[in-house]
Amino acid sequence: MIVIEVAQPRTVQHDLKKIIHFTENDNYGILKGFVYNYKSREWFRYRKGDGGAATAPSVSDVMGIDPGEFV
């Protein structure tokens, strides 16, 4: 399962922590999560096992698409 969270600038860090928590604690079967800051158009990606470090690309190898192309 993949989650995409759309966030405003003041909630990006909170939403990213939430994605990391849900992914690492295996509560919902989430393998990858994205947080999108709609104001700055920045993407943050977190994959299960990344050790709490988010990366910038929006490409999803699980879905085989780049969700950034849709916004």
Distance bins in CASP14 RR format, pairs under 12 A and 6 or more apart:
PFRMAT RR
TARGET T0000
AUTHOR 0000-0000-0000
RMODE 2
METHOD distances of the structure
MODEL  1
1 19 0 0 0 0 0 1 0 0 0 0 0
1 22 0 0 0 0 1 0 0 0 0 0 0
1 23 0 0 0 0 1 0 0 0 0 0 0
1 26 0 0 0 0 0 1 0 0 0 0 0
1 27 0 0 0 0 0 1 0 0 0 0 0
1 28 1 0 0 1 0 0 0 0 0 0 0
1 29 1 0 1 0 0 0 0 0 0 0 0
1 30 1 0 1 0 0 0 0 0 0 0 0
1 31 1 0 0 1 0 0 0 0 0 0 0
1 32 0 0 0 0 1 0 0 0 0 0 0
1 33 0 0 0 0 1 0 0 0 0 0 0
1 48 0 0 0 0 0 1 0 0 0 0 0
1 60 0 0 0 0 0 1 0 0 0 0 0
1 62 0 0 0 0 1 0 0 0 0 0 0
1 63 0 0 0 0 0 1 0 0 0 0 0
2 19 0 0 0 0 0 1 0 0 0 0 0
2 22 0 0 0 0 0 1 0 0 0 0 0
2 23 0 0 0 0 1 0 0 0 0 0 0
2 28 0 0 0 0 0 1 0 0 0 0 0
2 29 0 0 0 0 1 0 0 0 0 0 0
2 30 1 0 0 1 0 0 0 0 0 0 0
2 31 1 0 0 1 0 0 0 0 0 0 0
2 32 1 0 1 0 0 0 0 0 0 0 0
2 33 1 0 1 0 0 0 0 0 0 0 0
2 34 1 0 0 1 0 0 0 0 0 0 0
2 45 0 0 0 0 1 0 0 0 0 0 0
2 46 0 0 0 0 0 1 0 0 0 0 0
2 47 0 0 0 0 1 0 0 0 0 0 0
2 48 0 0 0 0 0 1 0 0 0 0 0
2 58 0 0 0 0 0 1 0 0 0 0 0
2 59 0 0 0 0 0 1 0 0 0 0 0
2 60 1 0 0 1 0 0 0 0 0 0 0
2 61 0 0 0 0 0 1 0 0 0 0 0
2 62 1 0 1 0 0 0 0 0 0 0 0
2 63 1 0 0 1 0 0 0 0 0 0 0
2 64 0 0 0 0 0 1 0 0 0 0 0
2 65 0 0 0 0 0 1 0 0 0 0 0
2 67 0 0 0 0 1 0 0 0 0 0 0
3 15 0 0 0 0 1 0 0 0 0 0 0
3 16 0 0 0 0 0 1 0 0 0 0 0
3 18 0 0 0 0 1 0 0 0 0 0 0
3 19 1 0 0 1 0 0 0 0 0 0 0
3 20 0 0 0 0 0 1 0 0 0 0 0
3 21 0 0 0 0 0 1 0 0 0 0 0
3 22 1 0 0 1 0 0 0 0 0 0 0
3 23 0 0 0 0 1 0 0 0 0 0 0
3 27 0 0 0 0 0 1 0 0 0 0 0
3 28 0 0 0 0 1 0 0 0 0 0 0
3 29 0 0 0 0 1 0 0 0 0 0 0
3 30 1 0 1 0 0 0 0 0 0 0 0
3 31 0 0 0 0 1 0 0 0 0 0 0
3 32 1 0 0 1 0 0 0 0 0 0 0
3 33 1 0 1 0 0 0 0 0 0 0 0
3 34 1 0 0 1 0 0 0 0 0 0 0
3 35 0 0 0 0 1 0 0 0 0 0 0
3 36 0 0 0 0 0 1 0 0 0 0 0
3 45 0 0 0 0 0 1 0 0 0 0 0
3 46 0 0 0 0 1 0 0 0 0 0 0
3 47 0 0 0 0 0 1 0 0 0 0 0
3 48 0 0 0 0 0 1 0 0 0 0 0
3 60 0 0 0 0 0 1 0 0 0 0 0
3 62 0 0 0 0 0 1 0 0 0 0 0
3 63 0 0 0 0 0 1 0 0 0 0 0
3 67 0 0 0 0 0 1 0 0 0 0 0
4 15 0 0 0 0 0 1 0 0 0 0 0
4 19 0 0 0 0 1 0 0 0 0 0 0
4 30 0 0 0 0 0 1 0 0 0 0 0
4 32 0 0 0 0 1 0 0 0 0 0 0
4 33 1 0 0 1 0 0 0 0 0 0 0
4 34 1 0 1 0 0 0 0 0 0 0 0
4 35 1 0 0 1 0 0 0 0 0 0 0
4 36 1 0 0 1 0 0 0 0 0 0 0
4 38 0 0 0 0 0 1 0 0 0 0 0
4 43 0 0 0 0 1 0 0 0 0 0 0
4 44 0 0 0 0 0 1 0 0 0 0 0
4 45 0 0 0 0 1 0 0 0 0 0 0
4 46 0 0 0 0 0 1 0 0 0 0 0
4 58 0 0 0 0 1 0 0 0 0 0 0
4 60 0 0 0 0 1 0 0 0 0 0 0
4 63 0 0 0 0 0 1 0 0 0 0 0
4 65 0 0 0 0 0 1 0 0 0 0 0
4 66 0 0 0 0 0 1 0 0 0 0 0
4 67 1 0 0 1 0 0 0 0 0 0 0
4 68 0 0 0 0 1 0 0 0 0 0 0
4 70 0 0 0 0 1 0 0 0 0 0 0
4 71 0 0 0 0 1 0 0 0 0 0 0
5 11 0 0 0 0 1 0 0 0 0 0 0
5 12 0 0 0 0 1 0 0 0 0 0 0
5 13 0 0 0 0 0 1 0 0 0 0 0
5 14 0 0 0 0 1 0 0 0 0 0 0
5 15 1 0 1 0 0 0 0 0 0 0 0
5 16 0 0 0 0 1 0 0 0 0 0 0
5 17 0 0 0 0 0 1 0 0 0 0 0
5 18 1 0 0 1 0 0 0 0 0 0 0
5 19 1 0 0 1 0 0 0 0 0 0 0
5 20 0 0 0 0 0 1 0 0 0 0 0
5 21 0 0 0 0 0 1 0 0 0 0 0
5 22 0 0 0 0 1 0 0 0 0 0 0
5 23 0 0 0 0 0 1 0 0 0 0 0
5 30 0 0 0 0 0 1 0 0 0 0 0
5 32 0 0 0 0 0 1 0 0 0 0 0
5 33 1 0 0 1 0 0 0 0 0 0 0
5 34 1 0 0 1 0 0 0 0 0 0 0
5 35 1 0 1 0 0 0 0 0 0 0 0
5 36 1 0 0 1 0 0 0 0 0 0 0
5 37 0 0 0 0 1 0 0 0 0 0 0
5 38 0 0 0 0 0 1 0 0 0 0 0
5 43 0 0 0 0 0 1 0 0 0 0 0
5 44 0 0 0 0 1 0 0 0 0 0 0
5 45 0 0 0 0 0 1 0 0 0 0 0
5 46 0 0 0 0 0 1 0 0 0 0 0
5 54 0 0 0 0 0 1 0 0 0 0 0
5 67 0 0 0 0 0 1 0 0 0 0 0
6 12 0 0 0 0 0 1 0 0 0 0 0
6 15 0 0 0 0 1 0 0 0 0 0 0
6 19 0 0 0 0 0 1 0 0 0 0 0
6 34 0 0 0 0 1 0 0 0 0 0 0
6 35 0 0 0 0 1 0 0 0 0 0 0
6 36 1 0 1 0 0 0 0 0 0 0 0
6 37 0 0 0 0 1 0 0 0 0 0 0
6 38 1 0 1 0 0 0 0 0 0 0 0
6 39 0 0 0 0 0 1 0 0 0 0 0
6 41 0 0 0 0 0 1 0 0 0 0 0
6 42 0 0 0 0 0 1 0 0 0 0 0
6 43 0 0 0 0 0 1 0 0 0 0 0
6 44 0 0 0 0 0 1 0 0 0 0 0
6 67 0 0 0 0 0 1 0 0 0 0 0
6 68 0 0 0 0 0 1 0 0 0 0 0
6 70 0 0 0 0 0 1 0 0 0 0 0
6 71 0 0 0 0 1 0 0 0 0 0 0
7 13 0 0 0 0 1 0 0 0 0 0 0
7 14 0 0 0 0 1 0 0 0 0 0 0
7 15 1 0 1 0 0 0 0 0 0 0 0
7 16 0 0 0 0 1 0 0 0 0 0 0
7 17 0 0 0 0 0 1 0 0 0 0 0
7 18 0 0 0 0 1 0 0 0 0 0 0
7 19 0 0 0 0 1 0 0 0 0 0 0
7 34 0 0 0 0 0 1 0 0 0 0 0
7 35 1 0 1 0 0 0 0 0 0 0 0
7 36 1 0 0 1 0 0 0 0 0 0 0
7 37 1 0 1 0 0 0 0 0 0 0 0
7 38 1 0 0 1 0 0 0 0 0 0 0
7 39 0 0 0 0 1 0 0 0 0 0 0
7 40 0 0 0 0 0 1 0 0 0 0 0
7 41 0 0 0 0 0 1 0 0 0 0 0
7 42 0 0 0 0 1 0 0 0 0 0 0
7 43 0 0 0 0 0 1 0 0 0 0 0
7 44 0 0 0 0 1 0 0 0 0 0 0
8 14 0 0 0 0 0 1 0 0 0 0 0
8 15 0 0 0 0 1 0 0 0 0 0 0
8 35 0 0 0 0 0 1 0 0 0 0 0
8 36 0 0 0 0 0 1 0 0 0 0 0
8 37 1 0 0 1 0 0 0 0 0 0 0
8 38 1 0 0 1 0 0 0 0 0 0 0
8 39 1 0 0 1 0 0 0 0 0 0 0
8 40 0 0 0 0 1 0 0 0 0 0 0
8 42 0 0 0 0 0 1 0 0 0 0 0
9 15 0 0 0 0 0 1 0 0 0 0 0
9 35 0 0 0 0 0 1 0 0 0 0 0
9 36 0 0 0 0 0 1 0 0 0 0 0
9 37 1 0 1 0 0 0 0 0 0 0 0
9 38 0 0 0 0 1 0 0 0 0 0 0
9 39 1 0 1 0 0 0 0 0 0 0 0
9 40 1 0 0 1 0 0 0 0 0 0 0
9 41 0 0 0 0 0 1 0 0 0 0 0
9 42 0 0 0 0 1 0 0 0 0 0 0
10 37 0 0 0 0 1 0 0 0 0 0 0
10 39 0 0 0 0 1 0 0 0 0 0 0
10 40 0 0 0 0 0 1 0 0 0 0 0
11 17 0 0 0 0 0 1 0 0 0 0 0
11 18 0 0 0 0 1 0 0 0 0 0 0
11 19 0 0 0 0 0 1 0 0 0 0 0
11 35 0 0 0 0 1 0 0 0 0 0 0
11 36 0 0 0 0 0 1 0 0 0 0 0
11 37 0 0 0 0 1 0 0 0 0 0 0
11 38 0 0 0 0 0 1 0 0 0 0 0
11 39 0 0 0 0 0 1 0 0 0 0 0
12 18 0 0 0 0 0 1 0 0 0 0 0
12 19 0 0 0 0 0 1 0 0 0 0 0
12 34 0 0 0 0 0 1 0 0 0 0 0
12 35 1 0 1 0 0 0 0 0 0 0 0
12 36 0 0 0 0 1 0 0 0 0 0 0
12 37 1 0 1 0 0 0 0 0 0 0 0
12 38 0 0 0 0 1 0 0 0 0 0 0
12 39 0 0 0 0 1 0 0 0 0 0 0
12 40 0 0 0 0 1 0 0 0 0 0 0
12 41 0 0 0 0 0 1 0 0 0 0 0
12 42 1 0 0 1 0 0 0 0 0 0 0
12 43 0 0 0 0 0 1 0 0 0 0 0
12 44 1 0 0 1 0 0 0 0 0 0 0
12 54 0 0 0 0 1 0 0 0 0 0 0
13 19 0 0 0 0 0 1 0 0 0 0 0
13 20 0 0 0 0 0 1 0 0 0 0 0
13 35 0 0 0 0 1 0 0 0 0 0 0
13 37 0 0 0 0 0 1 0 0 0 0 0
13 44 0 0 0 0 1 0 0 0 0 0 0
13 54 0 0 0 0 1 0 0 0 0 0 0
14 20 0 0 0 0 0 1 0 0 0 0 0
14 21 0 0 0 0 0 1 0 0 0 0 0
14 35 0 0 0 0 1 0 0 0 0 0 0
14 37 0 0 0 0 0 1 0 0 0 0 0
15 21 0 0 0 0 0 1 0 0 0 0 0
15 22 0 0 0 0 0 1 0 0 0 0 0
15 33 0 0 0 0 0 1 0 0 0 0 0
15 34 0 0 0 0 1 0 0 0 0 0 0
15 35 1 0 1 0 0 0 0 0 0 0 0
15 36 0 0 0 0 1 0 0 0 0 0 0
15 37 0 0 0 0 1 0 0 0 0 0 0
15 38 0 0 0 0 0 1 0 0 0 0 0
15 44 0 0 0 0 1 0 0 0 0 0 0
15 46 0 0 0 0 0 1 0 0 0 0 0
15 54 0 0 0 0 0 1 0 0 0 0 0
16 22 0 0 0 0 0 1 0 0 0 0 0
16 23 0 0 0 0 0 1 0 0 0 0 0
16 33 0 0 0 0 1 0 0 0 0 0 0
16 34 0 0 0 0 1 0 0 0 0 0 0
16 35 1 0 1 0 0 0 0 0 0 0 0
16 36 0 0 0 0 0 1 0 0 0 0 0
16 37 0 0 0 0 1 0 0 0 0 0 0
16 42 0 0 0 0 0 1 0 0 0 0 0
16 43 0 0 0 0 0 1 0 0 0 0 0
16 44 1 0 1 0 0 0 0 0 0 0 0
16 45 0 0 0 0 1 0 0 0 0 0 0
16 46 1 0 0 1 0 0 0 0 0 0 0
16 50 0 0 0 0 0 1 0 0 0 0 0
16 52 0 0 0 0 1 0 0 0 0 0 0
16 53 0 0 0 0 0 1 0 0 0 0 0
16 54 1 0 1 0 0 0 0 0 0 0 0
16 55 0 0 0 0 0 1 0 0 0 0 0
16 56 0 0 0 0 0 1 0 0 0 0 0
17 23 0 0 0 0 0 1 0 0 0 0 0
17 24 0 0 0 0 0 1 0 0 0 0 0
17 25 0 0 0 0 0 1 0 0 0 0 0
17 35 0 0 0 0 1 0 0 0 0 0 0
17 44 0 0 0 0 0 1 0 0 0 0 0
17 46 0 0 0 0 1 0 0 0 0 0 0
17 52 0 0 0 0 1 0 0 0 0 0 0
17 54 0 0 0 0 1 0 0 0 0 0 0
18 24 0 0 0 0 0 1 0 0 0 0 0
18 25 0 0 0 0 0 1 0 0 0 0 0
18 27 0 0 0 0 0 1 0 0 0 0 0
18 28 0 0 0 0 0 1 0 0 0 0 0
18 30 0 0 0 0 0 1 0 0 0 0 0
18 33 0 0 0 0 1 0 0 0 0 0 0
18 35 0 0 0 0 1 0 0 0 0 0 0
18 44 0 0 0 0 0 1 0 0 0 0 0
18 46 0 0 0 0 0 1 0 0 0 0 0
18 54 0 0 0 0 0 1 0 0 0 0 0
19 25 0 0 0 0 0 1 0 0 0 0 0
19 27 0 0 0 0 0 1 0 0 0 0 0
19 28 0 0 0 0 0 1 0 0 0 0 0
19 30 1 0 0 1 0 0 0 0 0 0 0
19 31 0 0 0 0 0 1 0 0 0 0 0
19 32 0 0 0 0 1 0 0 0 0 0 0
19 33 1 0 1 0 0 0 0 0 0 0 0
19 34 1 0 0 1 0 0 0 0 0 0 0
19 35 1 0 1 0 0 0 0 0 0 0 0
19 36 0 0 0 0 0 1 0 0 0 0 0
19 43 0 0 0 0 0 1 0 0 0 0 0
19 44 0 0 0 0 1 0 0 0 0 0 0
19 45 0 0 0 0 1 0 0 0 0 0 0
19 46 1 0 1 0 0 0 0 0 0 0 0
19 47 0 0 0 0 0 1 0 0 0 0 0
19 48 0 0 0 0 0 1 0 0 0 0 0
19 50 0 0 0 0 0 1 0 0 0 0 0
19 52 0 0 0 0 1 0 0 0 0 0 0
19 54 0 0 0 0 1 0 0 0 0 0 0
20 30 0 0 0 0 0 1 0 0 0 0 0
20 32 0 0 0 0 0 1 0 0 0 0 0
20 33 0 0 0 0 1 0 0 0 0 0 0
20 34 0 0 0 0 0 1 0 0 0 0 0
20 35 0 0 0 0 1 0 0 0 0 0 0
20 44 0 0 0 0 0 1 0 0 0 0 0
20 45 0 0 0 0 0 1 0 0 0 0 0
20 46 1 0 1 0 0 0 0 0 0 0 0
20 47 0 0 0 0 0 1 0 0 0 0 0
20 48 0 0 0 0 1 0 0 0 0 0 0
20 49 0 0 0 0 1 0 0 0 0 0 0
20 50 0 0 0 0 1 0 0 0 0 0 0
20 51 0 0 0 0 1 0 0 0 0 0 0
20 52 1 0 1 0 0 0 0 0 0 0 0
20 53 0 0 0 0 1 0 0 0 0 0 0
20 54 1 0 0 1 0 0 0 0 0 0 0
21 27 0 0 0 0 1 0 0 0 0 0 0
21 28 0 0 0 0 0 1 0 0 0 0 0
21 30 0 0 0 0 1 0 0 0 0 0 0
21 33 0 0 0 0 0 1 0 0 0 0 0
21 46 0 0 0 0 0 1 0 0 0 0 0
21 48 0 0 0 0 0 1 0 0 0 0 0
21 52 0 0 0 0 1 0 0 0 0 0 0
22 28 1 0 1 0 0 0 0 0 0 0 0
22 29 0 0 0 0 1 0 0 0 0 0 0
22 30 1 0 1 0 0 0 0 0 0 0 0
22 31 0 0 0 0 0 1 0 0 0 0 0
22 32 0 0 0 0 0 1 0 0 0 0 0
22 33 0 0 0 0 1 0 0 0 0 0 0
22 35 0 0 0 0 0 1 0 0 0 0 0
22 46 0 0 0 0 1 0 0 0 0 0 0
22 48 0 0 0 0 1 0 0 0 0 0 0
23 29 0 0 0 0 1 0 0 0 0 0 0
23 30 1 0 1 0 0 0 0 0 0 0 0
23 31 1 0 0 1 0 0 0 0 0 0 0
23 32 1 0 0 1 0 0 0 0 0 0 0
23 33 1 0 0 1 0 0 0 0 0 0 0
23 34 0 0 0 0 0 1 0 0 0 0 0
23 35 0 0 0 0 0 1 0 0 0 0 0
23 45 0 0 0 0 0 1 0 0 0 0 0
23 46 1 0 1 0 0 0 0 0 0 0 0
23 47 1 0 0 1 0 0 0 0 0 0 0
23 48 1 0 1 0 0 0 0 0 0 0 0
23 49 1 0 0 1 0 0 0 0 0 0 0
23 50 0 0 0 0 1 0 0 0 0 0 0
23 51 0 0 0 0 1 0 0 0 0 0 0
23 52 0 0 0 0 1 0 0 0 0 0 0
23 54 0 0 0 0 0 1 0 0 0 0 0
24 30 0 0 0 0 1 0 0 0 0 0 0
24 31 0 0 0 0 0 1 0 0 0 0 0
24 32 0 0 0 0 0 1 0 0 0 0 0
24 33 0 0 0 0 0 1 0 0 0 0 0
24 46 0 0 0 0 1 0 0 0 0 0 0
24 47 0 0 0 0 0 1 0 0 0 0 0
24 48 1 0 0 1 0 0 0 0 0 0 0
24 49 1 0 0 1 0 0 0 0 0 0 0
24 50 0 0 0 0 1 0 0 0 0 0 0
24 51 1 0 0 1 0 0 0 0 0 0 0
24 52 1 0 0 1 0 0 0 0 0 0 0
24 53 0 0 0 0 0 1 0 0 0 0 0
25 48 0 0 0 0 0 1 0 0 0 0 0
25 49 0 0 0 0 0 1 0 0 0 0 0
26 48 1 0 0 1 0 0 0 0 0 0 0
26 49 0 0 0 0 0 1 0 0 0 0 0
27 48 0 0 0 0 0 1 0 0 0 0 0
28 48 0 0 0 0 0 1 0 0 0 0 0
29 48 0 0 0 0 1 0 0 0 0 0 0
29 62 0 0 0 0 0 1 0 0 0 0 0
30 46 0 0 0 0 1 0 0 0 0 0 0
30 47 0 0 0 0 1 0 0 0 0 0 0
30 48 1 0 0 1 0 0 0 0 0 0 0
30 49 0 0 0 0 0 1 0 0 0 0 0
30 62 0 0 0 0 0 1 0 0 0 0 0
31 45 0 0 0 0 0 1 0 0 0 0 0
31 46 0 0 0 0 0 1 0 0 0 0 0
31 47 1 0 0 1 0 0 0 0 0 0 0
31 48 1 0 1 0 0 0 0 0 0 0 0
31 49 0 0 0 0 1 0 0 0 0 0 0
31 50 0 0 0 0 0 1 0 0 0 0 0
31 60 0 0 0 0 1 0 0 0 0 0 0
31 61 0 0 0 0 0 1 0 0 0 0 0
31 62 1 0 0 1 0 0 0 0 0 0 0
31 63 0 0 0 0 0 1 0 0 0 0 0
32 43 0 0 0 0 0 1 0 0 0 0 0
32 44 0 0 0 0 0 1 0 0 0 0 0
32 45 1 0 0 1 0 0 0 0 0 0 0
32 46 1 0 0 1 0 0 0 0 0 0 0
32 47 1 0 1 0 0 0 0 0 0 0 0
32 48 1 0 0 1 0 0 0 0 0 0 0
32 49 0 0 0 0 0 1 0 0 0 0 0
32 50 0 0 0 0 1 0 0 0 0 0 0
32 54 0 0 0 0 0 1 0 0 0 0 0
32 55 0 0 0 0 0 1 0 0 0 0 0
32 57 0 0 0 0 0 1 0 0 0 0 0
32 58 0 0 0 0 0 1 0 0 0 0 0
32 59 0 0 0 0 0 1 0 0 0 0 0
32 60 1 0 0 1 0 0 0 0 0 0 0
32 61 0 0 0 0 1 0 0 0 0 0 0
32 62 1 0 1 0 0 0 0 0 0 0 0
32 63 0 0 0 0 1 0 0 0 0 0 0
32 64 0 0 0 0 0 1 0 0 0 0 0
32 67 0 0 0 0 0 1 0 0 0 0 0
33 43 0 0 0 0 0 1 0 0 0 0 0
33 44 0 0 0 0 1 0 0 0 0 0 0
33 45 1 0 0 1 0 0 0 0 0 0 0
33 46 1 0 1 0 0 0 0 0 0 0 0
33 47 1 0 0 1 0 0 0 0 0 0 0
33 48 0 0 0 0 1 0 0 0 0 0 0
33 49 0 0 0 0 0 1 0 0 0 0 0
33 50 0 0 0 0 0 1 0 0 0 0 0
33 52 0 0 0 0 0 1 0 0 0 0 0
33 54 0 0 0 0 1 0 0 0 0 0 0
33 55 0 0 0 0 0 1 0 0 0 0 0
33 58 0 0 0 0 0 1 0 0 0 0 0
33 60 0 0 0 0 1 0 0 0 0 0 0
33 62 0 0 0 0 1 0 0 0 0 0 0
33 63 0 0 0 0 0 1 0 0 0 0 0
33 67 0 0 0 0 0 1 0 0 0 0 0
34 42 0 0 0 0 0 1 0 0 0 0 0
34 43 1 0 0 1 0 0 0 0 0 0 0
34 44 1 0 0 1 0 0 0 0 0 0 0
34 45 1 0 1 0 0 0 0 0 0 0 0
34 46 1 0 0 1 0 0 0 0 0 0 0
34 47 0 0 0 0 0 1 0 0 0 0 0
34 54 0 0 0 0 1 0 0 0 0 0 0
34 55 0 0 0 0 0 1 0 0 0 0 0
34 56 0 0 0 0 0 1 0 0 0 0 0
34 57 0 0 0 0 1 0 0 0 0 0 0
34 58 1 0 0 1 0 0 0 0 0 0 0
34 59 0 0 0 0 1 0 0 0 0 0 0
34 60 1 0 0 1 0 0 0 0 0 0 0
34 62 0 0 0 0 0 1 0 0 0 0 0
34 63 0 0 0 0 0 1 0 0 0 0 0
34 65 0 0 0 0 0 1 0 0 0 0 0
34 66 0 0 0 0 0 1 0 0 0 0 0
34 67 1 0 0 1 0 0 0 0 0 0 0
34 68 0 0 0 0 1 0 0 0 0 0 0
34 70 0 0 0 0 0 1 0 0 0 0 0
34 71 0 0 0 0 0 1 0 0 0 0 0
35 42 0 0 0 0 1 0 0 0 0 0 0
35 43 1 0 0 1 0 0 0 0 0 0 0
35 44 1 0 1 0 0 0 0 0 0 0 0
35 45 0 0 0 0 1 0 0 0 0 0 0
35 46 1 0 0 1 0 0 0 0 0 0 0
35 54 1 0 0 1 0 0 0 0 0 0 0
35 55 0 0 0 0 0 1 0 0 0 0 0
35 56 0 0 0 0 0 1 0 0 0 0 0
35 58 0 0 0 0 0 1 0 0 0 0 0
35 67 0 0 0 0 0 1 0 0 0 0 0
36 42 1 0 0 1 0 0 0 0 0 0 0
36 43 1 0 1 0 0 0 0 0 0 0 0
36 44 1 0 0 1 0 0 0 0 0 0 0
36 45 0 0 0 0 1 0 0 0 0 0 0
36 54 0 0 0 0 0 1 0 0 0 0 0
36 56 0 0 0 0 0 1 0 0 0 0 0
36 58 1 0 0 1 0 0 0 0 0 0 0
36 66 0 0 0 0 0 1 0 0 0 0 0
36 67 1 0 0 1 0 0 0 0 0 0 0
36 68 1 0 0 1 0 0 0 0 0 0 0
36 70 0 0 0 0 0 1 0 0 0 0 0
36 71 1 0 0 1 0 0 0 0 0 0 0
37 43 1 0 0 1 0 0 0 0 0 0 0
37 44 1 0 0 1 0 0 0 0 0 0 0
37 54 0 0 0 0 0 1 0 0 0 0 0
37 56 0 0 0 0 0 1 0 0 0 0 0
37 58 0 0 0 0 0 1 0 0 0 0 0
37 68 0 0 0 0 0 1 0 0 0 0 0
37 71 0 0 0 0 0 1 0 0 0 0 0
38 68 0 0 0 0 0 1 0 0 0 0 0
38 71 1 0 0 1 0 0 0 0 0 0 0
39 71 0 0 0 0 0 1 0 0 0 0 0
40 56 0 0 0 0 0 1 0 0 0 0 0
41 56 0 0 0 0 0 1 0 0 0 0 0
41 58 0 0 0 0 0 1 0 0 0 0 0
41 68 0 0 0 0 1 0 0 0 0 0 0
41 71 1 0 0 1 0 0 0 0 0 0 0
42 54 0 0 0 0 0 1 0 0 0 0 0
42 55 0 0 0 0 0 1 0 0 0 0 0
42 56 1 0 0 1 0 0 0 0 0 0 0
42 57 0 0 0 0 0 1 0 0 0 0 0
42 58 0 0 0 0 1 0 0 0 0 0 0
42 68 0 0 0 0 0 1 0 0 0 0 0
42 71 0 0 0 0 0 1 0 0 0 0 0
43 54 0 0 0 0 1 0 0 0 0 0 0
43 55 0 0 0 0 1 0 0 0 0 0 0
43 56 1 0 0 1 0 0 0 0 0 0 0
43 57 1 0 0 1 0 0 0 0 0 0 0
43 58 1 1 0 0 0 0 0 0 0 0 0
43 59 0 0 0 0 1 0 0 0 0 0 0
43 60 0 0 0 0 0 1 0 0 0 0 0
43 66 0 0 0 0 1 0 0 0 0 0 0
43 67 1 0 0 1 0 0 0 0 0 0 0
43 68 1 0 0 1 0 0 0 0 0 0 0
43 69 0 0 0 0 0 1 0 0 0 0 0
43 70 0 0 0 0 0 1 0 0 0 0 0
43 71 0 0 0 0 1 0 0 0 0 0 0
44 50 0 0 0 0 0 1 0 0 0 0 0
44 52 0 0 0 0 0 1 0 0 0 0 0
44 53 0 0 0 0 0 1 0 0 0 0 0
44 54 1 0 1 0 0 0 0 0 0 0 0
44 55 1 0 0 1 0 0 0 0 0 0 0
44 56 1 0 0 1 0 0 0 0 0 0 0
44 57 0 0 0 0 1 0 0 0 0 0 0
44 58 0 0 0 0 1 0 0 0 0 0 0
44 68 0 0 0 0 0 1 0 0 0 0 0
45 52 0 0 0 0 0 1 0 0 0 0 0
45 53 0 0 0 0 0 1 0 0 0 0 0
45 54 1 0 0 1 0 0 0 0 0 0 0
45 55 1 0 1 0 0 0 0 0 0 0 0
45 56 1 0 0 1 0 0 0 0 0 0 0
45 57 1 0 1 0 0 0 0 0 0 0 0
45 58 1 0 0 1 0 0 0 0 0 0 0
45 59 1 0 0 1 0 0 0 0 0 0 0
45 60 1 0 0 1 0 0 0 0 0 0 0
45 61 0 0 0 0 0 1 0 0 0 0 0
45 62 0 0 0 0 0 1 0 0 0 0 0
45 63 0 0 0 0 0 1 0 0 0 0 0
45 66 0 0 0 0 0 1 0 0 0 0 0
45 67 0 0 0 0 1 0 0 0 0 0 0
45 68 0 0 0 0 0 1 0 0 0 0 0
46 52 1 0 0 1 0 0 0 0 0 0 0
46 53 1 0 0 1 0 0 0 0 0 0 0
46 54 1 0 1 0 0 0 0 0 0 0 0
46 55 1 0 0 1 0 0 0 0 0 0 0
46 56 0 0 0 0 0 1 0 0 0 0 0
46 57 0 0 0 0 0 1 0 0 0 0 0
46 58 0 0 0 0 0 1 0 0 0 0 0
46 60 0 0 0 0 0 1 0 0 0 0 0
47 53 0 0 0 0 1 0 0 0 0 0 0
47 54 0 0 0 0 1 0 0 0 0 0 0
47 55 0 0 0 0 1 0 0 0 0 0 0
47 57 0 0 0 0 0 1 0 0 0 0 0
47 59 0 0 0 0 0 1 0 0 0 0 0
47 60 0 0 0 0 1 0 0 0 0 0 0
47 61 0 0 0 0 1 0 0 0 0 0 0
47 62 0 0 0 0 1 0 0 0 0 0 0
48 62 0 0 0 0 0 1 0 0 0 0 0
56 68 0 0 0 0 0 1 0 0 0 0 0
57 66 0 0 0 0 1 0 0 0 0 0 0
57 67 0 0 0 0 0 1 0 0 0 0 0
57 68 0 0 0 0 1 0 0 0 0 0 0
58 64 0 0 0 0 0 1 0 0 0 0 0
58 65 0 0 0 0 1 0 0 0 0 0 0
58 66 1 0 1 0 0 0 0 0 0 0 0
58 67 1 0 1 0 0 0 0 0 0 0 0
58 68 1 0 1 0 0 0 0 0 0 0 0
58 69 0 0 0 0 1 0 0 0 0 0 0
58 70 0 0 0 0 1 0 0 0 0 0 0
58 71 0 0 0 0 1 0 0 0 0 0 0
59 65 1 0 0 1 0 0 0 0 0 0 0
59 66 1 0 1 0 0 0 0 0 0 0 0
59 67 0 0 0 0 1 0 0 0 0 0 0
59 68 0 0 0 0 1 0 0 0 0 0 0
59 69 0 0 0 0 1 0 0 0 0 0 0
60 66 1 0 0 1 0 0 0 0 0 0 0
60 67 1 0 0 1 0 0 0 0 0 0 0
60 68 0 0 0 0 1 0 0 0 0 0 0
60 69 0 0 0 0 0 1 0 0 0 0 0
60 70 0 0 0 0 0 1 0 0 0 0 0
63 69 0 0 0 0 0 1 0 0 0 0 0
63 70 0 0 0 0 0 1 0 0 0 0 0
END
